[in-house]
Amino acid sequence: RRAPLTPTLGRGAQMAGAAVEAKEPRAIIEGAVRGNPDAQLRLGKRYEEGNGVAQNQTEALRLYTEAAEQGLAAAQVLLGQCYAHGQMGLARNEEEAARLYRLAAEQGDTHGQNSLGCCYWLGKGVPLDQRWVGGEDFWAGGRAGPRSRTERSRHQLRAWLGRAS
């Protein structure tokens, strides 16, 4: 019998998808040891918060990194946030944060896309580029031109990712 995901697992685990379910710490540990990136993310969050295991940010960071290296978008975003804000003992590194957000964004992860867009908007870790994101043309009320706001936003994201169409 599985309990639904609880808020105590945190935003990172929630970003992994609605199908993520809470498990007993032993099952999560076993999955993490086997290299399951979802389990690594969940166990990392437990270590970060001290939820069912002794709090250990070094171990949490190691698990987040392993999950991100395996391509788990939620872990890439979470690790990117750690770099962006200099959290969990990491030196602030906006370029690394933007790189991780880009990896998640390229997988279609909306949190990664939003975070990467913010990087461009603020010029953090990437060149400042506010076209389409906040320019007058984008926000012109009701004057969407040849594309809707959503289509233009997606077009700009593809341009930032090097796939303009």
LINRA-V636171 format. One record per run of one state. SS is the DSSP state (H for helix, E for strand, - for the rest). FROM is the first residue (numbers start at 0). LEN is the number of residues. Records with the same first field share a line. If there is no record, write none. Layout:
SS=FROM-LEN ; FROM-LEN
This chain:
-=0-2 ; 4-2 ; 15-5 ; 22-2 ; 33-3 ; 49-7 ; 69-3 ; 85-8 ; 106-3 ; 122-13 ; 139-9 ; 160-5
E=2-2 ; 20-2
H=6-9 ; 24-9 ; 36-13 ; 56-13 ; 72-13 ; 93-13 ; 109-13 ; 135-4 ; 148-12
